[in-house]
Amino acid sequence: MSNKKWLIVLILSTIISFILGYQLKSFLYTDTCLDMGGGMNPEGYGICVVSEPTDL
C-alpha cells in the first residue's frame, strides 16, 4: 500500500511541476516581449510582435 501512495505522490508532483513550469515560461516570455517594446498579437496568436520604428 505504501508503494502506491508514493507512486501517486510522484505522479501528482510531476504534473504540478510541469504546469507551474509552463506558467512561469509564459510569464517570462510575455515580460521579455514587453521589455523589447512589443506586444502580443491581437488576433490571439502566442507570438511577440515588435514593430519597426517609423521615425527613421
LINUR-V91744 format. One record per residue. N is the residue number from 1. RES is the residue in three letters. D_LAST is the distance of its C-alpha to the last C-alpha in Angstrom with 2 decimals. Layout:
n res d_last
N RES D_LAST
N RES D_LAST
//
This chain:
n res d_last
1 MET 70.42
2 SER 68.47
3 ASN 66.57
4 LYS 65.39
5 LYS 64.07
6 TRP 62.09
7 LEU 60.69
8 ILE 59.56
9 VAL 57.98
10 LEU 56.17
11 ILE 54.85
12 LEU 53.74
13 SER 52.02
14 THR 50.17
15 ILE 48.97
16 ILE 47.93
17 SER 46.09
18 PHE 44.16
19 ILE 43.17
20 LEU 42.14
21 GLY 40.11
22 TYR 38.28
23 GLN 37.50
24 LEU 36.24
25 LYS 33.96
26 SER 32.55
27 PHE 31.99
28 LEU 30.30
29 TYR 27.99
30 THR 26.89
31 ASP 26.51
32 THR 24.31
33 CYS 22.14
34 LEU 21.69
35 ASP 21.05
36 MET 18.07
37 GLY 16.58
38 GLY 17.94
39 GLY 20.84
40 MET 23.74
41 ASN 23.68
42 PRO 25.52
43 GLU 27.73
44 GLY 29.55
45 TYR 28.39
46 GLY 28.49
47 ILE 25.10
48 CYS 22.08
49 VAL 19.00
50 VAL 15.68
51 SER 12.84
52 GLU 9.39
53 PRO 6.72
54 THR 5.75
55 ASP 3.80
56 LEU 0.00
//
